[in-house]
Amino acid sequence: MNFLVQKLFFTLTIVMTSLLVLSAQDALYNFSFDNDLDGWTTVGVRSSDPAKTDAAVWRHTADGTASTGAFGPIAPIQSISGGGAVVFDSDGLDNGGDDANCKGGPAPGPQRGELISPSLDFTGSDRVLLVFNQFYRYFADNTTCDLSVIDRNVGTCSFIEVSNDGGTTFSTIPVNLDADPNDATDRDDIQLIDITQEAANQSDVVIKFVWDGDYYYWIVDDIRFFSEVGVDLSVENYTLPNNAEAYVSAVVQDTFDAEILIQNNGDATLTDTMETVVRILDNDLNLIWSDTGHFQFDLEPDSNVIWDFDEDFVPEDLGINAADEAYFAVYQVRIKGDTLGEAVRPSDNLDFDNFQVRDIAIRKVPGGSGFGFNGEAGGGNAEPYDWANFFSIPSALNQNLRVSGITFEAFEASENDPLIGKSVVVYLVELPEDVGTPQGVLLSGEGVGVANFDFGMNLDDMIAAEMVIGIGSFAWNTDNADDPEFTADVFDFITEEGPPSIQPGRKYLAVIRYPSGSETVVQEISRDYQLWQLSSIASFPSINQGGWTVINTGGDNPTPYAQNIGVIGLEIELGTAVDDVPLPENAARVFPNPANERISVELEFEKPTDANVFLADMTGKLLKIKTLPNAISERMTLDVSAYPAGSYIVRIATKEGTRTEHIVVSH
């Protein structure tokens, strides 16, 4: 995620969560850690350097961060009370903030440190719920944790211990077992743990928060205890525009069906009228579009409902015309008329994500989520497999464009099976003109499919039918195996002399083939960015005779038909460097030349004309596109301040012809 989006995410979270007010439901205890440990104590139990065990402790953090380590975040926890928090900073304890000093810090890992509550009296409470804010990241897979063993050298565990005899004996409750390996929770994550069995009607209860492992941190705030959940609605899932990142012409036609999945996490059936809202905000958090839904029926505990908003979002109404713009889809739910909000977990009543107008690349999802599939997904022994994403080229792009590269993310299945020495082959498949737009209201799984697309026709069949127009390969070596994203150059399948051309209005498959020898490599997928249309398909020889299939999340996911979307994208460039049909001299003017910070483009047409303005480097790689529908007399600017000094191509393209200028950028 780039800096712009990080900043906007932070700002939006602050703005939105400030609207969530705690209800009148009183907590039995509330520890906000604003200024200190708030009556809790801490003890160091273990360090890999026994002489430093006493330093392996939790500490108060005034700004809510875990910033003493070399690899920790600068971002704070986003808790209900804000301000201070408590943290076990395994990163800082291990290296003291110096990445060259691993295992040389104040208390090297693996460490065990305990945060211990004062005595808590729950006499008269037939139910006790422990609720807390957290921001947590660990390095290893929690499945390696064995809570019965203290002297471990692998894994990181976070758990709660509960005593009802003043701290003499404890029961252990693991937490964060579902957290992604080497990834962080949301900064505003709220955990709810039912400790009724251990604490109800007990007069001398002690709680421990225990870190036991190696890297990175556990930040905790607003530890509260309740006797009931009360109303606890949550936004579990929602739909987003069909490309997380795309250029202007692709975004403006990307209408999407706004849907939300609402979960009742409370302990009572809800019979009130629920209100849910979807909003689209620009990068200044101005409201662009919204729709509201009201519905009433019995929503039982641990059940969910999908609400399909009446209105579809039409991005062309935004008037998007600039690169490096981020837009936000924000979903919210509450009981209609309840201005007090929820007490236990108010932050999960709202969720949001962004889609971006950035450059010429098209990406279905912004990145992976630490999960993926390899050839073992077909069942039994690993087998070669293919993974593909659908892409649509806007009909408004009245210009010869080419696919210069296919990007993807993948990772090794285990440390004993590295990427180095393995390779993939990539294919660009041009689908027949009568193939329709991928469909599917994917929160419920209704109508999933693609008109006139033969799911039984595998990649080899497509090659034989001459549907493949581009091919490339990528091999992992010591120089690229640690890159976050991989790019395979694509060449014309017939001539192999240059990138293949793509046609406006056509649909394509970008395919990653994991051949024999690479079948254990894991194609990374996104589970977090839920697109409303069918986007990814996979092919395994042992499934559907090697035809294409949709791999859904399934399992215990509240939306069993939610997609596993492959992290696969396209890089696009200009098809030609000359004007086959030049525009008249007075139709377009590009200045100044040389340029410093900005380039101006003036257009003068005799009648309304759809025009695209392209900025590319001298290799043809596209940097920006701006779309001007029904232009007559227009003036616009292209910001080139971020590009290196050198020569660039500016092209104005219409159905009537093109105009190409070579511009020198000097800073």
N, C-alpha and C positions, 0 to 999 in steps of 0.2 A: 504494500500500500504506500503510495507516495505521500510526501509531506502535506500537500494540500488536503488530501482526503483525511489524513490523520487529524489535522487541525479541525476540519469540518465535523468529523465524527465526535471529537471532544466537545466542540461548541454545541452541537445538536443534542448530545447527551445531557449536558448541563441545562439547556433550555427546556428540554422535554421532561426530564426527571424533576425539575423544579415545579412542574405542574402536579406531581403526584404527592398529595398531602396525606400524612398519617391520619388514620381514623381515630375515633374516641376510644377504641379498644385499648385498654391499658396493659402494658407488659408487666409480668410479675417481677422481673428484674431487667434493667437496661444499662449496659456498660458501653459508653460511647468513646472512651479512650481519647478524649479531646486533649488532655494535658499530660497524662501519665498512664501508668498501667492500671489505673482505676481500681485499686485494691487487689488486683491479681499479682501473683508472684511468678518467678521463673527460675528454673534450675537447669544447668548443663549436665547431661547424663553421659554423653559419649562424644569423643572425637578420635579421628585416626591417630592423632598425637595425644596420648593420654595426659601428658603434662598440661594440655590446653583445654581439657574437658570443661573446666569451670567457665570458660568463655563461650561455650556453645549454648547461648541463651537467646530468648526472645527479647526484643527491645521496643521501646516506644519510638514511633516515627512521627514527627510533628507534621510533615507534609504528606503522609500516607504513601511514601515510596519505599522501595527496597533498592536504594541506589548506591550502596557501599561497595558492591562487587564490580568486577571488570565486565560482566556480561548481563547484568540486571537491567531492568527498564528504568527510564526516567519518568514514566507516567505513574501517577498515583492511583490508588484504589478509588473507585467511585462509589462511595457509601452513602447511606441515608443522612448521617449527621455531618459528613464531610470532616475536614480538619484532620486531627491526629488518628493514628491507628496503631496496631501492634504488628510486628513482623519477625519472622525467622528468616534471616538473610543468609542462606547457606552459601550463596555465591560470594558475598563479601567476607564471610567467616573463612572460606577456603582460600581466597587469593588476596584479600585485603585491598581490592581495587586494581590490582596489577595483573594483566593477562599473562605475564611471564613469571608469575609467582604462585601458580597453582600448587596447592598443598603446603603453601608457606604462610598462610594467613593466620589470623588470631585463633581459629579453631578449625583446622582442616577437616574436610569431610572424608567419609560419611560421618554425620553428626546426629546426635539425638538431643533435642531440647524440648522442655516441657513448660507450658504456660498454665498456671494453676489458679483456679478461682478461689475466692474466700468461701466460707461455709454458706450454703444456700438453704433456706427453709421453705419447703413446698408443702407444709402441713395444710390440709384442706383443699389441695389441688388434686383432683382425680385424674387429671391429664397434664403432662408437661411436655412442651415443645421447645427445643433449642433452635434458635434462628440466628444466623450471622451472615454478614457481608464478607466476601473473600475475593482476593486476586491471587491466583495460584498458578505456578508453573513448575513442572518437574522435568527431569532429564530422561529418566529411564521409564520402562513400562511397568506400571503398578502391579501387573500380574507376577512380577518377580518378588513382590513383597511377601514376607512370611512374618506375621505379627507375633509369632511365638519365639522368634529368634531376634536377639538384640545385636549380636556381633555379626552383622552382615557387611559385605563389601559391594553389593549391587542393589539397585532399585532405590526408589524414594517412596516413602509412605507418609501419608498424613492421616491421622485418626484422632478420635475423641475417646477419652476414658472417663467413665462415670463411676463415682463411689457414693454409696448411701450410708457409709459408716465413718464419715469424717476423713476419708482418705486412707483407710487401712487396706481395703481391697477394692479393685476396680474391674469394671466390665469394659471391653474394648469395642468400639464402633468405627470401622474404616470409612473414610470419606474420599471423594475424588477418584474412585476406582474407574469411573467412566471418562476421565480427562484424557485428552489426546497426548500421546508420547511427545516429549520435547515441545510442547505447545502450552499456551496459557489459557486459563479460563477468561471469560469476559471480566472486565474490571469492576462491573457492578453485579457480579454473580451473588445470589443469595441462596444459602443452603438451609433446609428445614429438616431436622432430625427429631423423631419422636423418641423421647427418653422416658416415657410414662412407666414402662416396666421397671426401670432402675430408680426413678426419682419421685413418682407420685406419692403424696402423703408422707414423704420422708423429711425429717427435720434437720439433717446434717449431710447435705449433698455437696460433693466436690467434683468439679469438672476440670479435665486436663485437655488442652490442645497440644498434640504431640507431633513434632517433625522428627522423622527417623530416616535419613538417607543422605543423598549427595546431589546438590544443585536442583532448583535455583532459589525459589523463595515461596513463602506463604504469608500474605498480608491479610489480616483479619480486623474487622471493625464491627461496631454495633452488635455485640453479642447480647441477644435478648431471649427471654423466656416467656412463653404464653401458655394459657390453659385451654385455648381453642384456636383453630385456624381462622374461623370467620369466613368472610368472602375472600376467595383467592382465585381469580381468573388469571389466565396467562395467554399471551400470544405465542403459540407453539410453532407456527409456520405461516408463510405467506408467499405470494407470487411476486415476481419481478419482471421488468422488461427482458426481452429475449436475448440481449447481449449486455454483458457487464461493461464492456468497453467496445466502442464502435465509433466510426467517423460520422459526420453529420447526416449524410444521405441515408445511412443504415439506421440511424436512431429515429429520424423523423417519420419513418414508415413502420416503426416497431410498436404498434398498438398492442396492449396487453390486457388480459382479463384479470382484474384485481380480485384476489380471494384471500381469506384469512382463516386459519384454523385456531379455534378458541378452546382452551382446556379448562375444566373445572377442577382445580387442585384443592378445593375446600372440603369440608367434612359434612356438608349438607347439600341437598338438592336445591338448585337455584330455580325459582319460579318468577323472578322479577324480569322486567324488560331490560335486555342488554343493548348497549349502544356501542357500535364499532365504527371507526373512522379511518379512512385511508387518505393520506396527503402526499402530494408531490411538492418538494421544496427545491429552490435553486441553491446555488452555492453561497448565497447571502442569507439563506433560510427564509426567503420570501415565499409565500404560498403561491403555487402555480395552479394547482388543481386539487380538488378533494371530493369525496363522496362519503355519505353517512348511511349506515344501516341500522334499523331497529327490529328486534325480533324477540318473541317470548314463547318459551315452552320449557318443559321440565328438563333441566340439565343435571344429571346425577353426578355424584362425586366420581372422580377419575374417568369421566367421559368427556368427549369433545364434539364439536360441531364445526362444520365448514360454512362460512358465509360468503356467498358470491355477490359482490357489489353490483348494483343495477347498471352503473355506468362503466364503460371501458375507457382506459386512459389512452389518449391519442397524442403521442409526443410531438406531432407536427404543430400542435397548438402552442408549443413552447417558443417557437421561433428561434430554435437553437442555431447558432451561426458561428460559434467560436470553439476552438480547441481548448483543451485543458479546463473544461467545465465539468463540475460534478453536480449531479442531481440526486435527491434523496426520496425514496419511497418509505413513508412512515406509517405504521399501523398501530392502532390503539384500541383497547376495549375497556369498558367499565359497566357497572350497573347504571342504567339511565336515571339521572336525577341525583345520583350519589356524589356530592361534591367533596366528601371527606376522603375518598379513596380507600385503599386497603392498608392494613397494618403490617401483616406478616411479610409479604413479598410484593411491594408496590411496583418495583422496577420492571417486573416481567409483564406488566400490563401494556407495555409499549416496546416495539422493536422496529428497527429500520436498517436499510442497506442503501448502497449507492449504485448508480450507473453513470458512466462517464463518456464524454465526448473528448477524446484525447488525440488520436492520430489516425493513421490509415490502418492500423492493425484491428482485426476483429477477434474478440475473445468472448466466448460464451460466459465464462466465469472469471473472476479476478485472480484465482489461484486455487491450489489444492487445500485439503483439510487434513492432511496427514494420513489419508486412507487411500486404498486403491485395490485393483484386482490384477491378477496375473493368470497364466495358463491353468492354474489349479481351479479357477472358477468353473471350468467345464466339468469338474468332478474327476476323482481319481488322480492319476499322475498328471503332472504339468504337461500341457500341450501348446503348440504354437497358437497364437490368437491374434485377432484384429480388433481395434477400437476406433470408432469414427464419430465425428460431429457433423451435423447438418449446418450448412451456411447458405444464406440467401443474398444475392447481389442485387441491390436496388435498381429498378428500371430507370430511375432518375440519373444514374451515372452514365451520361451519354459520352463515354470516352473509352478508348481501348486501354484496358487495365490487364495486368498480369499478376499471378501469384508467384512471388519470388521465394517464399519460405513457408514452411509449416512448423509452428512452435508447439511444444508439448512439455509436460512435466512427468517424470518417472523416478522411481527409486529402487534400490536393491532390496530383495526380500529379506536378506540377513547379512550380517558382517562376514559370514563365510561364503557368500555368493556375490562378490562385488560387481559393479557395473563395468569396470575396466575390462576391455576385450570383447564386450558384447555390442550388438548393433541392431538397428531397426531399419525398415524400409518404409517410406511414406508415399502415399498415392493421393492424387487429386482426381476425384470422379465427378464428371459432369452428368447430372441426371437428365433424363428426357424432359422435353418441354412440358409434357402433360402431368409431370409429377407435381402434386400440390404442396401446400404449406404444411409442415408437421403440426399435428393437432394434439390436443390433450389438456383437459382441465386437471392438472396433475396432482392437485391436492386430494382429489377424489378418484382419479383414474378414469374419468368418463371420456369416451370417444378417442382413446389414444390411437394414433396411426398417422399414415401419410397417404393421401389419395394417389393411386396408381404406382405406388412404390412396392416392389416385390421383395418382401422380407426374406424369402427363400433363395434369393439370388445373391450368392456370396461374392467376395471380392474377386476370386478367380473367374467366376462367371462374368463379372463386370469387365475384367480385363479381356476375356474372350469376345465380349460383345462390343469392344472398342469404346467403352464408356470412360476409360481412364485417359486423362489428357496430360497429367503431370506425374513425375516420379522423382524421388530423391532418396538419400540414405543418411544415416547419422551413426557414427561409431564413438563409443566412449573410450577416453584415454586419460592419462594422468593430468592433462591440462584442463579438461572440461567436466570431469566426473562430479565435481563439487558445485557446478553452476546451478543456480536456482531454476533455470529454464533452459531448454535445449531447442535449437533451431536447425532444421534440415533444409538445405537449399533445394528448390524444386526446379526441374527441367522439363521441357516439352517431351512427352512420352514418345513421340514419333521421331523428331529431329534431334533431341537431346542437346540442342544448341542454345537454348535460352528458356526463360520461364514461360509457362503456358498462358495463353490469353483466356480471360473469363468474359462472359457476356452479361450485360445488364438484364435483369429480370430472371436469370437462371438460378437454379439451386445446385449445390455441390456437396460432396462428402469429402472431408479431410480425414484420411485413414492413416493410422499408425499400425504397421504390421510388426509383431514380435515373432520372428521366425524361430526355427529350431536352433537351439543354443542360447536364445534370449527369452524363452518362454517363462522363465521365473522372474524376469524384470516386471515390476509392478507399475501399471499405468495409473497415475495419480488421478483421483476424482475429487469433486467438490460435493460435500453434503450440506453446505451452509447456504449456498446461493441457489435458491430454488426458482428456476425459470418456469414460465407457465405453459410453454410449448415443449413437445418432445424435441430433445436436443442431441442425445447420445445414443448410439447403438453399439453392440459388440457382437463378435462372431467367434464361436468356439466349435471345433470340429465335432465334438461329442454332443452338442446341443443343436437341435433343429437342423441336423445334417449340415452343419456349418453355415446355416443361414444367419441372418441378423436377428438379434433379440434385444429387448430393453432390460437392463439390469437395474432393478429397483432396490431401495434401501430395505424394505420389508422388515422382518423381525419385530421388535418391540417399538419400532418407530411409530409415533401417533399418526403419521401419514404413510401407510404402507406402500403407496404407489409413488412416493417421492423418488425423483431420479437420482442416480449416481451419474453425474455429468463429467465426462472426461475433460481434463485440462488440456485442450487442443485449440490452437488459433491459427489465423492466416496473416501473413505479411504480404502487402500488395504494393505494386509499383506501376509507374506509367508504362504503357505498352510501346510507344514510339517517342522519338525525340524530335520529330519534324511534324509540320502541319500538312496533312494530306489535302485538306480543303481549307485554305487560310481565310480567316475573317477579314473584312475590309480594314484598312489602316485606321480609319476613324472610329471603329467599333470598340476598340480597347486601348487603353494607355496604362503602362506600368512605370512607376517612378518612385523615388529617385534611383539613379543608377550611377555610381555605387550607392548602396544603402547602408545605414548604420543600425538603427533600432527597429525601424518599420518600413514596410513597402506599401505604397498606395496603389490601388487598382481602380481605374475609372472605366465604366462601361456606358456606351451609348448605342442603343438599338432602335430601329424604326418601329418595332412592334414588341409587345411583351414576349420575352424569351427566357426559357429556363437555362440557366448557366451554372457551371461548376468552375471554381477557381482552385487550381492545384499548385502546391508548393512542393518541389522535389529537389533532392540533391542531384549531382551530375551523373550518378549511376542510375537514376530513375526512381530511387526509393522515395516513396511519398512521405512527406512530413506533415502536411495539413491539407484538408479539403474544406472549402466553404461553398455552400449551396445557396444560389440566389434564384428563387422561383419567380417567374413573370417579371424579370428585370427589364427596365427601359432605360432609365438614367440612374446609375448607381455609382457610389464611391465607397470603397471599403479598404481596410488596412490588414496587413499580415505582420504579426510581431515576429521578428527574426533575431531578437536580442539574445536568445538563448543558444543560437546556432553558431558554430565556429566560423571564423572568417573564411571566405572562399566563394566559389561560384555556385549558383543555384538556378533552378528552372521554375518559372512561373508560367502556367498554362491556363488560358481561359477556354473552356470547351462548351459548345452548344451543338444542337442538332444540325445547324447550318454550317458549322466549321469551327476551327480552333485558331488560337493565336498564342505563340510560344515566345517568351522572352528569357534571355539569359541575364541574370542579375548577379552583380558582385556585392557581397556583404563584407564590410570592413568595420571593425570596432576600434 
